Amino acid sequence: MISTFATGELTWALSGALSSLFMVADVIATQEVNKIMNDVRDYNKLLLENAKRQGLSKLRLFFDTTPDQNLFL
């Protein structure tokens, strides 16, 4: 076992396995974040439509209180 560490073969094998694992985790995380962002965007669109129906004063309040207005565009 010591000779395997000395040659670096085990280290190389582990780094390859971890690299693949990190790539899979990145893909999964990106998909989940995109779902959440879409949900937030849809919710903000719904809030915007409701504010429009309630009149200009509610619309102004919506824009003043929405932290990131780019999420519903």
GUROMI-95158 format. One record per residue (C-alpha): residue number from 1; residue in three letters; y, z, x. Coordinates in nm, 3 decimals. Example, Ala and Ser with C-alpha at 12.3 -4.5 7.8 and 13.67 -1.06 7.14 Angstrom:
2
SITE  num  residu  y  z  x
SITE  1  ALA  -0.450  0.780  1.230
SITE  2  SER  -0.106  0.714  1.367
***
This chain:
73
SITE  num  residu  y  z  x
SITE  1  MET  0.000  0.000  0.000
SITE  2  ILE  0.238  0.075  0.285
SITE  3  SER  0.186  -0.272  0.432
SITE  4  THR  0.275  -0.426  0.095
SITE  5  PHE  0.606  -0.240  0.096
SITE  6  ALA  0.663  -0.339  0.456
SITE  7  THR  0.621  -0.709  0.384
SITE  8  GLY  0.842  -0.695  0.080
SITE  9  GLU  0.590  -0.866  -0.146
SITE  10  LEU  0.590  -0.585  -0.398
SITE  11  THR  0.967  -0.568  -0.398
SITE  12  TRP  0.988  -0.943  -0.456
SITE  13  ALA  0.734  -0.925  -0.741
SITE  14  LEU  0.919  -0.638  -0.908
SITE  15  SER  1.255  -0.808  -0.878
SITE  16  GLY  1.112  -1.120  -1.042
SITE  17  ALA  0.966  -0.919  -1.329
SITE  18  LEU  1.288  -0.722  -1.377
SITE  19  SER  1.495  -1.038  -1.365
SITE  20  SER  1.289  -1.187  -1.649
SITE  21  LEU  1.316  -0.865  -1.845
SITE  22  PHE  1.694  -0.858  -1.805
SITE  23  MET  1.721  -1.221  -1.918
SITE  24  VAL  1.522  -1.147  -2.234
SITE  25  ALA  1.730  -0.834  -2.301
SITE  26  ASP  2.049  -1.038  -2.257
SITE  27  VAL  1.936  -1.299  -2.510
SITE  28  ILE  1.840  -1.033  -2.764
SITE  29  ALA  2.163  -0.839  -2.713
SITE  30  THR  2.372  -1.155  -2.750
SITE  31  GLN  2.197  -1.244  -3.076
SITE  32  GLU  2.250  -0.896  -3.217
SITE  33  VAL  2.616  -0.883  -3.113
SITE  34  ASN  2.673  -1.224  -3.273
SITE  35  LYS  2.520  -1.096  -3.598
SITE  36  ILE  2.749  -0.794  -3.594
SITE  37  MET  3.056  -1.007  -3.517
SITE  38  ASN  2.968  -1.240  -3.805
SITE  39  ASP  2.927  -0.943  -4.038
SITE  40  VAL  3.266  -0.804  -3.934
SITE  41  ARG  3.427  -1.146  -3.974
SITE  42  ASP  3.276  -1.188  -4.323
SITE  43  TYR  3.387  -0.839  -4.424
SITE  44  ASN  3.742  -0.907  -4.303
SITE  45  LYS  3.747  -1.235  -4.496
SITE  46  LEU  3.644  -1.046  -4.808
SITE  47  LEU  3.918  -0.788  -4.750
SITE  48  LEU  4.170  -1.068  -4.701
SITE  49  GLU  4.070  -1.241  -5.023
SITE  50  ASN  4.093  -0.912  -5.214
SITE  51  ALA  4.436  -0.845  -5.066
SITE  52  LYS  4.552  -1.194  -5.168
SITE  53  ARG  4.441  -1.131  -5.524
SITE  54  GLN  4.631  -0.802  -5.536
SITE  55  GLY  4.959  -0.957  -5.429
SITE  56  LEU  5.189  -0.986  -5.132
SITE  57  SER  5.242  -0.614  -5.080
SITE  58  LYS  4.865  -0.557  -5.041
SITE  59  LEU  4.843  -0.861  -4.813
SITE  60  ARG  5.117  -0.718  -4.588
SITE  61  LEU  4.933  -0.384  -4.581
SITE  62  PHE  4.611  -0.563  -4.486
SITE  63  PHE  4.774  -0.734  -4.187
SITE  64  ASP  4.946  -0.413  -4.080
SITE  65  THR  4.624  -0.208  -4.087
SITE  66  THR  4.366  -0.457  -3.953
SITE  67  PRO  4.314  -0.383  -3.583
SITE  68  ASP  4.190  -0.726  -3.472
SITE  69  GLN  4.300  -1.004  -3.700
SITE  70  ASN  4.117  -1.266  -3.492
SITE  71  LEU  3.789  -1.136  -3.631
SITE  72  PHE  3.839  -1.301  -3.967
SITE  73  LEU  3.954  -1.642  -3.845
***
